[in-house]
């Protein structure tokens, strides 16, 4: 079995540290952009849901108003049923 030399170990550690700091630097640049896009997308979804809810509420209100107006104008005959033995 071959032992790793000190220079290859240092080189590996240097690459790992360099990758870590590169990742950290890139996240400082791109994380706010990514977060802003995610927030905008969530905001759009919430607005769509709000609009759908408002439309549904208006439709329900309109339908109940129409039903009530039909009921008020409708006068029918009263039929008395008798029980037959």
Buried (B, 14 or more C-beta within 10 A) or exposed (E): EEEEEEEEEEEEEEEEEEEEEEEEEEEEEEEEEEEEEEEEEEEEEEEEEEEEEEEEEEEEEEEEEEEEEEEEEEEEEEEEEEEEE
